[in-house]
């Protein structure tokens, strides 16, 4: 997993509330490999019934190409527990999501995949959405070390994150990797237990 320290990148405004995981990646694409899922991100919002890109959908606009940060409205990533909703956006280059609130499972899945979900107040998110729409291609800076988001207006907003999750992102490890980092101590414990309690 790639470590997360800070990202300064184009931010794309997704001005939709209650975006659910089926909108992020429709269920019919879930049986495909991760590589094959890349083009399915927001598929039914991005493409019409003939498979042609919709001009009115923000992710189809050239100014937002290469965006790595997404600013969204409230309750982003609600719905089912599918982890693919996070991984498809990771595989499309996104590293951070900013919204007033997130679906709980989506929020937790972000940390398992090395991306940072940030909760900011509704009024500040509305400001960011307005600024990003007014100047497509504008960058934001997300700094996990200082726990700040710096907007195109120069304002820095502090955000909160669980200290353990912050450390894992900074190191680029998930819970499994963190546990495997103690593999030698675990092996020693298991060997000692076999000696001392051979009947177990």
N, C-alpha and C positions, 0 to 999 in steps of 0.2 A: 504494500500500500504506500502510495506517495505521501511523504510528509507534507503537512500544511503549516506554513509560517505566515505568509502574506500573499495576497493576489491583488494586483492592479490590472484591471482588464475592462473591456467593454461590458456594459451591463445592459441586459434586455428587459424592458418593462412588460410584464404579462398582467394586464389590468383586468383580471378575472377573479372573482371570489369563488371559493369552494371548488377549485380545480381538483378533480379526483384522480385516483391512480389509473382508472380506465381511460381517462382523457389523455394522461401522460403516455401510457402505452396500452392500446386496446388489447383485450384478452386474446383475440385471435392470433396475436403475434407471439404469445408467450412460449409456444412450443419450439420456437426457432432459437438458434445459437445466439449468443450475445452479439457477435459480429453482424448477423442477419437482422438483429433487432434495431440497430443504429438508426436506420431510416424510418422506423416506426414511431419515433418520438413525436408526440402530439399529432399523430397521423391524421385523424379525422377532423382536426381543426386546421391542419396545414394544407390538406388536399381536398379537392372536390370529388364527386362520385366518379369522375373520369380519370382520377389520379393526377390532375393538374394542380399546381400550387395556387392557393388562394392569395390574391394580392393583398387582401385586407388583414392577413394574419401576420403578426409582428415578426415571428421567426423566419418569415420568407423575405424580409426586407434586407437588402444588401448591406445597409449601414450596421446591422447587428451581427453580421457574419463574424464568426470567431469569438462571440461572447462567451465569457467564462463565469459570469455572475448573472443571476436571475433575480429580479425584484418582482414580487407577486402580491396579490391581495390576500385577504384573510383566509384561513383554513386551507392553505395550500397542501396538496398531497393527502387529502382525506380519502375515505373509501376503503378499499380492500387492503390487505397486508402485503401485496406483491412487492417484493424487493426490486423487481425489474423496473419499477417506476423511478428508483434512484439510479440503478446501474445504467439504464438507457441514457440518462442525462449525463452521468459520469463519462460514458463512452462517446458522448457528443461534446465533451470538453468542459462541462460545468464543474466548478469547484465550490461555489457558495450560493446559497439561496437566502434571500431576505424577504420576510413577510411579517405581518402582525401576529400571525398564528399559523400552526401547521397541524396536519393530522398526526396523532401521536406515534403511530407505527412508522410512518414516513420519516418523521423527525428522528426516531431512534435508528432507522436503517441508514440514514445519512452518515452517522458516525462509524457504522460498520464498513462503510465504503469510502472513507477518507474525504468526505465533503462536509462542509460546515453550514448548518441551518442557523440563521440568525433571526431572533425575534426583536423587532423594533416597534415603537408605538405606532398606532394606526395613522396619526397625523403626519409623522415623519415619513412613513412609507408612502403616503399620498404625495408628499413633497418630492420624494425621489422619483416616483412614477411620472410626475409632471415634468420634472427636469430632464429625465431621460427621453420622454416623448418629444420635448421641445428641441432637443439637440441629439438626434440619433447618432449612435457611435460613441457617446460620452462614456468615460471610464469612471469606475469607483475603485476605491482601495479598501480591501478587507484585511485587517492585520490581527491575526490571532494572538500574537505576542502581547500587544497593547490592548487587545479586546476593543478595537474601535473600527468603525466604518466611516470613511471620509467620502463625502459626496462631492459632486461637481461644483457645488456652491462653496466648497472649502470647509463646510461644517463637519466636525467629527462627532459621532455618536457612539457612546459606550454601549456594549452589550454584555450579557452575562452568559456563562457556560459552566457546566459542572467541571470542577478542577481535574478530575480523573480523565474525563473525555478530552479536555483541552490538552493534557499531557500526552495522551495517546495520539491525537492528531499531530501534535508537534513532532513526535517521534516517528510517525508513520506506521503505527502498529494498532491492531485490533486486540480484543481480549485473548484470542487464540495465540497470536504472535507473542503477546506479552507473557502468556503462560509458558510457551515454548522457550522463551528466554531463560527460564529457570529449569531447563531440561536436565542439566547435570545434577542439580540439587534434588529433583524429583526422582531421578534414577538412583541416587545414593540412598534416599529415603526408602524406596521400594526394595532395594537390596538389603538394607538393614532390617526392614520388616520381615522379609523372607527368612533371614537368619534367626531373628528373635521370636518370630511366631510362625514356625514352619507348618503348623496345622491349619493356618488360614488359607 
